Amino acid sequence: MVETTCKAMGNDSALLLFSSQSQIQGIYLDSNEPFNITTKRVNNAIGVAYDRLTDRVYWSDTALHQEAIVSSRMDGTELRWFLKTGNRSMAESMVIDYVARNLY
């Protein structure tokens, strides 16, 4: 059996993004410093994903009785709504495919 390890390259701080339903937050893991990404226009956020290449955060949300995928920059600016549906089902998990550049 061959042992392998995986180590992040670069000088960027490791971070964890999460939702508390009414806001999207993050925490830098090396310093335990929390930060808010957005508290505006977040109604019921569940799934969260981050795209380092574009520096955008994506989350699933319900507003006005419809589900949508929403994104913003890490500082909460440039809010974009897309993939609006007429039902109330929520995407509970999301991930960015770094090779094909798709959101799943």
DSSP file with accessible surface (Angstrom, degrees, kcal/mol):
  #  RESIDUE AA STRUCTURE BP1 BP2  ACC     N-H-->O    O-->H-N    N-H-->O    O-->H-N    TCO  KAPPA ALPHA  PHI   PSI    X-CA   Y-CA   Z-CA
    1    1 A M              0   0  232      0, 0.0     2,-0.5     0, 0.0     0, 0.0   0.000 360.0 360.0 360.0 130.0    0.0    0.0    0.0
    2    2 A V        -     0   0  125      2,-0.0     2,-0.4     0, 0.0     0, 0.0  -0.802 360.0-142.6 -97.9 128.4    1.4    3.4   -1.0
    3    3 A E        -     0   0  181     -2,-0.5     2,-0.3     2,-0.0     0, 0.0  -0.747  22.4-179.4 -89.8 136.3    0.8    6.3    1.3
    4    4 A T        -     0   0  124     -2,-0.4     2,-0.3     2,-0.0    -2,-0.0  -0.934  10.4-156.7-129.9 156.9    0.0    9.7   -0.3
    5    5 A T        -     0   0  137     -2,-0.3     2,-0.5     2,-0.0    -2,-0.0  -0.924   7.7-144.8-129.9 159.1   -0.6   13.1    1.1
    6    6 A C        +     0   0  134     -2,-0.3     2,-0.4     2,-0.0    -2,-0.0  -0.992  19.8 178.9-125.6 125.9   -2.4   16.1   -0.3
    7    7 A K        -     0   0  181     -2,-0.5     2,-0.1     0, 0.0    -2,-0.0  -0.995  29.0-118.4-132.2 133.8   -1.1   19.6    0.6
    8    8 A A        -     0   0   92     -2,-0.4     2,-0.3     1,-0.1     6,-0.0  -0.414  28.6-142.1 -67.6 141.9   -2.5   22.9   -0.6
    9    9 A M        +     0   0  174     -2,-0.1     3,-0.3     2,-0.0     2,-0.1  -0.744  55.5  34.4-103.1 153.7   -0.1   25.1   -2.6
   10   10 A G  S    S-     0   0   65     -2,-0.3    -2,-0.0     1,-0.1     0, 0.0  -0.350  88.8 -80.3  99.3-179.0    0.2   28.8   -2.3
   11   11 A N  S    S+     0   0  166     -2,-0.1    -1,-0.1     2,-0.1     2,-0.1   0.312  78.8 124.0-108.1   4.7   -0.1   31.4    0.4
   12   12 A D        -     0   0  115     -3,-0.3     2,-0.2     1,-0.1     3,-0.0  -0.446  65.6-113.0 -68.8 141.8   -3.9   31.7    0.6
   13   13 A S        -     0   0   45     -2,-0.1     2,-0.2     1,-0.1    -1,-0.1  -0.490  30.5-111.3 -71.6 141.7   -5.4   31.1    4.0
   14   14 A A        -     0   0   56     -2,-0.2    15,-2.4    14,-0.1    16,-0.6  -0.490  43.5-172.3 -69.2 139.8   -7.7   28.1    4.3
   15   15 A L  E     -A   28   0A  40     13,-0.3     2,-0.4    -2,-0.2    13,-0.2  -0.968  22.3-148.3-138.5 156.7  -11.3   29.1    4.7
   16   16 A L  E     -A   27   0A  94     11,-2.3    11,-1.8    -2,-0.3     2,-0.4  -0.992  14.5-160.3-122.9 125.9  -14.6   27.5    5.5
   17   17 A L  E     +A   26   0A  28     -2,-0.4     2,-0.3     9,-0.2     9,-0.2  -0.871  19.7 160.3-106.4 144.1  -17.8   28.9    4.1
   18   18 A F  E     -A   25   0A  77      7,-2.6     7,-2.9    -2,-0.4     2,-0.4  -0.975  30.5-125.4-155.5 163.0  -21.2   28.2    5.6
   19   19 A S  E     -A   24   0A  33     -2,-0.3     5,-0.2    27,-0.3    29,-0.1  -0.880   7.9-168.2-114.1 147.4  -24.8   29.4    5.7
   20   20 A S        -     0   0   49      3,-2.4     2,-2.9    -2,-0.4     4,-0.1  -0.272  56.5-106.6-119.6  40.2  -26.9   30.2    8.8
   21   21 A Q  B    S+C   45   0B 110     24,-0.5    24,-2.4     1,-0.2     3,-0.1  -0.243 116.3  48.1  65.4 -51.3  -30.0   30.5    6.6
   22   22 A S  S    S+     0   0   70     -2,-2.9    20,-0.3    22,-0.2     2,-0.3   0.485 120.5  23.3 -97.7  -0.2  -30.2   34.3    6.8
   23   23 A Q        -     0   0   44     22,-0.1    -3,-2.4    18,-0.1     2,-0.5  -0.991  67.1-126.8-157.4 158.3  -26.6   35.0    6.0
   24   24 A I  E     +AB  19  38A   0     14,-2.3    13,-2.8    -2,-0.3    14,-1.5  -0.945  38.7 173.7-107.3 127.8  -23.5   33.6    4.3
   25   25 A Q  E     -AB  18  36A  42     -7,-2.9    -7,-2.6    -2,-0.5     2,-0.3  -0.812  15.1-163.9-130.0 168.7  -20.4   33.5    6.4
   26   26 A G  E     -AB  17  35A   0      9,-2.7     9,-2.6    -2,-0.3     2,-0.3  -0.942   6.5-152.7-146.2 167.1  -16.9   32.3    6.4
   27   27 A I  E     -AB  16  34A  39    -11,-1.8   -11,-2.3    -2,-0.3     2,-0.6  -0.986  20.4-130.0-144.5 131.9  -14.0   31.7    8.8
   28   28 A Y  E  >> -AB  15  33A  70      5,-2.3     4,-1.7    -2,-0.3     5,-0.8  -0.768  20.9-152.2 -78.7 121.6  -10.3   31.7    8.1
   29   29 A L  T  45S+     0   0   87    -15,-2.4    -1,-0.1    -2,-0.6   -14,-0.1   0.787  87.8  55.3 -73.4 -26.7   -9.1   28.4    9.6
   30   30 A D  T  45S+     0   0  111    -16,-0.6    -1,-0.2     1,-0.2   -15,-0.1   0.834 125.3  21.8 -76.2 -28.0   -5.5   29.5   10.4
   31   31 A S  T  45S-     0   0   66     -3,-0.3    -2,-0.2     2,-0.1    -1,-0.2   0.481  94.9-129.0-113.6  -6.0   -6.6   32.5   12.5
   32   32 A N  T  <5 +     0   0  114     -4,-1.7    -3,-0.2     1,-0.2    -2,-0.0   0.775  54.4 155.4  58.0  27.9  -10.2   31.5   13.4
   33   33 A E  E   < -B   28   0A 114     -5,-0.8    -5,-2.3     2,-0.0    -1,-0.2  -0.765  30.8-151.4 -89.4 114.4  -11.2   34.9   12.2
   34   34 A P  E     -B   27   0A  88      0, 0.0     2,-0.3     0, 0.0    -7,-0.3  -0.448  16.3-179.6 -81.7 157.9  -14.9   34.9   11.1
   35   35 A F  E     -B   26   0A  38     -9,-2.6    -9,-2.7    -2,-0.1     2,-0.4  -0.990  25.2-121.2-152.8 153.4  -16.3   37.2    8.4
   36   36 A N  E     -B   25   0A  94     -2,-0.3   -11,-0.2   -11,-0.2     3,-0.1  -0.814  17.0-176.2 -94.9 137.1  -19.6   37.9    6.8
   37   37 A I  E    S-     0   0A   7    -13,-2.8     2,-0.3    -2,-0.4   -12,-0.2   0.844  71.3 -17.6 -93.2 -52.4  -20.0   37.5    3.0
   38   38 A T  E     +B   24   0A  11    -14,-1.5   -14,-2.3     1,-0.1    -1,-0.4  -0.986  41.2 170.6-155.0 143.7  -23.6   38.8    2.7
   39   39 A T    >   +     0   0   77     -2,-0.3     3,-0.5   -16,-0.2     2,-0.3   0.304  62.5  99.9-123.1  -4.0  -26.6   39.4    4.9
   40   40 A K  T 3  S-     0   0  158      1,-0.2     3,-0.1    36,-0.1    36,-0.0  -0.685  93.7  -3.3 -89.0 137.4  -28.6   41.2    2.2
   41   41 A R  T 3  S+     0   0  172     -2,-0.3     2,-0.6     1,-0.2    -1,-0.2   0.755  90.7 134.0  59.0  27.3  -31.2   39.4    0.2
   42   42 A V    <   +     0   0   13     -3,-0.5    -1,-0.2   -20,-0.3    21,-0.1  -0.951  18.7 161.4-106.6 120.6  -30.6   36.0    1.9
   43   43 A N  S    S-     0   0   92     -2,-0.6    -1,-0.2    19,-0.1    20,-0.1   0.842  73.6  -8.9-104.9 -52.1  -33.9   34.3    2.9
   44   44 A N  S    S-     0   0   44     18,-0.3     2,-0.2   -22,-0.1   -22,-0.2  -0.498  73.8-177.6-150.8  70.6  -33.2   30.6    3.4
   45   45 A A  B     +C   21   0B   0    -24,-2.4   -24,-0.5    16,-0.2    16,-0.2  -0.531  15.3 152.8 -78.3 138.6  -29.8   29.7    2.3
   46   46 A I        +     0   0   54     14,-1.4   -27,-0.3     1,-0.4     2,-0.2   0.534  53.4  49.5-125.4 -76.5  -28.7   26.0    2.5
   47   47 A G        -     0   0    3     44,-1.2    13,-1.6    46,-0.1    -1,-0.4  -0.469  63.1-171.4 -76.3 140.5  -26.0   24.8    0.0
   48   48 A V  E     +D   59   0C  31     44,-0.2    46,-0.5    11,-0.2     2,-0.3  -0.996   9.0 171.1-134.5 137.8  -22.8   26.9   -0.4
   49   49 A A  E     -D   58   0C   9      9,-2.6     9,-3.1    -2,-0.4     2,-0.4  -0.971  16.8-147.5-140.5 156.8  -20.0   26.6   -2.9
   50   50 A Y  E     -D   57   0C  39     -2,-0.3     2,-0.7     7,-0.2    46,-0.3  -0.986   3.1-157.9-130.0 136.0  -16.9   28.8   -3.7
   51   51 A D  E  >> -D   56   0C   6      5,-2.9     5,-1.5    -2,-0.4     4,-1.2  -0.920   5.7-172.4-112.6 102.4  -15.2   29.3   -7.0
   52   52 A R  T  45S+     0   0  110     -2,-0.7    -1,-0.1     1,-0.2     5,-0.0   0.849  81.8  62.2 -64.0 -33.4  -11.6   30.5   -6.3
   53   53 A L  T  45S+     0   0  128      1,-0.2    -1,-0.2     2,-0.1    -2,-0.0   0.908 120.2  23.3 -61.5 -42.1  -11.0   31.2  -10.0
   54   54 A T  T  45S-     0   0   54     -3,-0.3    -1,-0.2     2,-0.1    -2,-0.2   0.442 102.3-126.6-101.9  -3.3  -13.7   33.9  -10.2
   55   55 A D  T  <5 +     0   0   49     -4,-1.2    19,-1.1     1,-0.2     2,-0.4   0.878  62.3 141.5  57.2  42.3  -13.8   34.7   -6.4
   56   56 A R  E   < -DE  51  73C   7     -5,-1.5    -5,-2.9    17,-0.2     2,-0.4  -0.918  44.3-148.3-118.0 143.1  -17.6   34.0   -6.3
   57   57 A V  E     -DE  50  72C   0     15,-3.0    15,-1.8    -2,-0.4     2,-0.4  -0.892  15.3-162.2-105.0 135.6  -19.7   32.4   -3.6
   58   58 A Y  E     +DE  49  71C  34     -9,-3.1    -9,-2.6    -2,-0.4     2,-0.3  -0.928  13.3 168.9-117.7 143.1  -22.8   30.4   -4.7
   59   59 A W  E     -DE  48  70C   0     11,-2.6    11,-3.1    -2,-0.4     2,-0.3  -0.994  32.9-119.0-150.2 154.3  -25.7   29.4   -2.6
   60   60 A S  E     + E   0  69C   0    -13,-1.6   -14,-1.4    -2,-0.3     2,-0.3  -0.718  40.8 169.2 -89.7 145.4  -29.2   28.0   -2.9
   61   61 A D  E     - E   0  68C   0      7,-2.4     7,-2.5    -2,-0.3     2,-0.4  -0.988  29.5-136.5-153.1 154.0  -32.0   30.2   -1.6
   62   62 A T  E     + E   0  67C   7     -2,-0.3     2,-0.3     5,-0.2   -18,-0.3  -0.967  29.5 161.1-116.3 136.3  -35.7   30.5   -1.5
   63   63 A A  E >   + E   0  66C  16      3,-2.3     3,-0.9    -2,-0.4    -2,-0.1  -0.969  65.8   3.7-151.7 138.0  -37.4   33.8   -2.0
   64   64 A L  T 3  S-     0   0  155     -2,-0.3     3,-0.1     1,-0.2    -1,-0.1   0.890 129.7 -58.3  52.4  41.9  -41.0   34.6   -3.0
   65   65 A H  T 3  S+     0   0  144      1,-0.2     2,-0.3    23,-0.0    -1,-0.2   0.803 117.1  99.0  61.7  32.8  -41.9   30.9   -3.0
   66   66 A Q  E <   -E   63   0C  58     -3,-0.9    -3,-2.3    22,-0.1     2,-0.3  -0.991  68.7-122.2-143.3 153.3  -39.3   29.9   -5.5
   67   67 A E  E     +EF  62  85C  20     20,-1.1    18,-2.7    18,-0.6     2,-0.3  -0.706  34.4 169.5 -92.7 148.7  -35.9   28.3   -5.4
   68   68 A A  E     -E   61   0C   1     -7,-2.5    -7,-2.4    -2,-0.3     2,-0.5  -0.981  35.0-125.2-149.5 159.1  -32.8   30.0   -6.9
   69   69 A I  E     -EF  60  82C  12     13,-2.8    13,-2.7    -2,-0.3     2,-0.3  -0.937  35.2-169.7-103.0 130.7  -29.1   29.8   -7.1
   70   70 A V  E     -EF  59  81C   0    -11,-3.1   -11,-2.6    -2,-0.5     2,-0.3  -0.903   6.3-173.2-121.6 148.3  -27.5   33.1   -6.0
   71   71 A S  E     +EF  58  80C   1      9,-2.6     9,-2.9    -2,-0.3     2,-0.3  -0.976   7.8 167.2-140.0 156.9  -23.9   34.2   -6.2
   72   72 A S  E     -E   57   0C   0    -15,-1.8   -15,-3.0    -2,-0.3     6,-0.2  -0.957  41.5 -89.8-152.1 168.6  -21.9   37.2   -5.1
   73   73 A R  E >   -E   56   0C  74      4,-2.9     3,-2.2    -2,-0.3   -17,-0.2  -0.317  52.9 -96.4 -72.5 167.6  -18.2   38.2   -4.8
   74   74 A M  T 3  S+     0   0   24    -19,-1.1    -1,-0.1     1,-0.3   -18,-0.1   0.779 126.7  54.9 -60.6 -25.6  -16.5   37.3   -1.5
   75   75 A D  T 3  S-     0   0  112      2,-0.1    -1,-0.3     1,-0.0     3,-0.1   0.359 121.7-106.1 -90.3   7.8  -17.2   40.9   -0.3
   76   76 A G  S <  S+     0   0   20     -3,-2.2     3,-0.3     1,-0.3    -2,-0.1   0.427  80.4 124.1  87.5  -2.0  -21.0   40.5   -1.0
   77   77 A T        +     0   0   64      1,-0.2    -4,-2.9    -5,-0.1    -1,-0.3  -0.356  53.1  38.0 -86.5 171.7  -21.0   42.7   -4.0
   78   78 A E  S    S-     0   0  103     -6,-0.2    -1,-0.2     1,-0.2     2,-0.1   0.908  76.3-164.3  54.8  50.7  -22.2   41.9   -7.6
   79   79 A L        -     0   0   38     -3,-0.3     2,-0.4    -7,-0.1    -7,-0.2  -0.431   8.0-173.8 -65.8 130.5  -25.2   39.8   -6.4
   80   80 A R  E     -F   71   0C 129     -9,-2.9    -9,-2.6    -2,-0.1     2,-0.4  -0.999  12.7-158.7-132.3 133.5  -26.6   37.6   -9.2
   81   81 A W  E     +F   70   0C  78     -2,-0.4     2,-0.3   -11,-0.2   -11,-0.2  -0.911  26.3 149.9-107.5 135.2  -29.7   35.5   -9.1
   82   82 A F  E     +F   69   0C  74    -13,-2.7   -13,-2.8    -2,-0.4    -2,-0.0  -0.957  44.4  45.7-155.8 171.0  -30.1   32.6  -11.6
   83   83 A L  E     -     0   0C 113     -2,-0.3     2,-0.2   -15,-0.2    -1,-0.1   0.876  68.2-178.7  58.2  43.6  -31.7   29.2  -12.0
   84   84 A K  E     -     0   0C 118    -16,-0.2     2,-0.3    -3,-0.1   -16,-0.2  -0.529   1.5-174.1 -72.4 135.5  -35.0   30.3  -10.6
   85   85 A T  E     -F   67   0C  50    -18,-2.7   -18,-0.6    -2,-0.2    -1,-0.0  -0.865  32.7-124.2-126.1 163.8  -37.6   27.6  -10.4
   86   86 A G  S    S+     0   0   73     -2,-0.3     2,-0.2   -20,-0.2    -2,-0.0   0.496  85.4  76.0 -87.4  -1.4  -41.3   27.6   -9.4
   87   87 A N  S    S-     0   0   84    -20,-0.1   -20,-1.1     2,-0.1    -2,-0.2  -0.526  78.4-125.5-107.8 176.8  -41.0   25.0   -6.7
   88   88 A R        +     0   0  128    -22,-0.2     2,-0.2    -2,-0.2   -22,-0.1   0.145  62.3 128.1-107.1  17.8  -39.6   25.1   -3.1
   89   89 A S        -     0   0   68    -22,-0.1     2,-0.4     1,-0.0    -2,-0.1  -0.555  48.3-145.2 -75.5 140.8  -37.1   22.2   -3.4
   90   90 A M        -     0   0   39     -2,-0.2     2,-0.7   -23,-0.1     3,-0.1  -0.891  13.2-127.8-113.0 137.8  -33.6   23.3   -2.2
   91   91 A A        -     0   0   30     -2,-0.4   -44,-1.2     1,-0.2   -31,-0.3  -0.727  26.0-173.0 -75.6 115.3  -30.2   22.2   -3.4
   92   92 A E        +     0   0  147     -2,-0.7     2,-0.4     1,-0.2   -44,-0.2   0.678  66.3  33.0 -88.5 -18.7  -28.6   21.2   -0.2
   93   93 A S        +     0   0  103    -46,-0.2     2,-0.3    -3,-0.1    -1,-0.2  -0.996  63.9 176.1-137.6 143.8  -25.1   20.6   -1.6
   94   94 A M        +     0   0   23    -46,-0.5     2,-0.3    -2,-0.4   -46,-0.2  -0.985   1.7 179.0-143.4 153.8  -23.2   22.4   -4.3
   95   95 A V        -     0   0   85      9,-2.5     9,-3.0    -2,-0.3     2,-0.5  -0.988  25.5-127.5-153.1 147.8  -19.7   22.1   -5.8
   96   96 A I  B     -G  103   0D  10     -2,-0.3     2,-0.8   -46,-0.3     7,-0.2  -0.867  20.6-137.5 -95.3 127.7  -17.7   23.8   -8.6
   97   97 A D     >  -     0   0   48      5,-3.3     4,-1.9    -2,-0.5     5,-0.5  -0.774  14.3-161.5 -82.9 108.8  -16.1   21.4  -11.0
   98   98 A Y  T  4 S+     0   0  132     -2,-0.8    -1,-0.2     2,-0.2   -47,-0.0   0.681  84.3  47.2 -71.8 -15.9  -12.7   23.0  -11.5
   99   99 A V  T  4 S+     0   0  135      3,-0.1    -1,-0.2     1,-0.1    -2,-0.0   0.930 125.3  24.5 -86.9 -56.0  -11.9   21.1  -14.7
  100  100 A A  T  4 S-     0   0   50      2,-0.1    -2,-0.2     1,-0.0    -1,-0.1   0.577  98.9-129.2 -88.0  -9.9  -15.2   21.6  -16.7
  101  101 A R     <  +     0   0   92     -4,-1.9     2,-0.3     1,-0.2    -3,-0.2   0.823  58.2 142.7  66.1  33.7  -16.2   24.8  -14.8
  102  102 A N        -     0   0   72     -5,-0.5    -5,-3.3     2,-0.0     2,-0.5  -0.768  49.7-132.3-103.1 152.4  -19.7   23.5  -14.1
  103  103 A L  B      G   96   0D  53     -2,-0.3    -7,-0.2    -7,-0.2   -54,-0.0  -0.905 360.0 360.0-101.9 123.8  -21.7   24.0  -10.9
  104  104 A Y              0   0  148     -9,-3.0    -9,-2.5    -2,-0.5    -2,-0.0  -0.890 360.0 360.0-116.1 360.0  -23.3   20.8   -9.5
